[in-house]
Amino acid sequence: MPGIEGLRELAERFEGGDVELVMRREGEFDGLSPMVELAVHRIVQEALTNVVRHSGARRAAVSLVRHDDRLTVEIANDGAGRGSG
């Protein structure tokens, strides 16, 4: 089942594309439930797919920070979007 360790492989799929990707991990990730790890993997996967398809970004960053019992996932990019306006 995909999890946090699988994010490195996921990031490799985006390397060589039009978007430069930086991943940052802070804290200990041992002890997370498999369902939490799967959710994090899928959230990052969907977000990066949206960055590539819709944002027009040149750079994106994924940040995972675990502090005590809190896990924060942040995906940022420098794109303006490809809306009609």
BELTA-V516299 format. One record per helix or strand of 2 or more residues. SS is the DSSP state (alpha for helix, beta for strand). FROM is the first residue (numbers start at 1). TO is the last residue. If there is no record, write none. Layout:
BEGIN
ss=<SS,SS>
from=<FROM,FROM>
to=<TO,TO>
END
This chain:
BEGIN
ss=<alpha,beta,alpha,beta,beta>
from=<7,20,34,59,70>
to=<14,26,55,67,77>
END
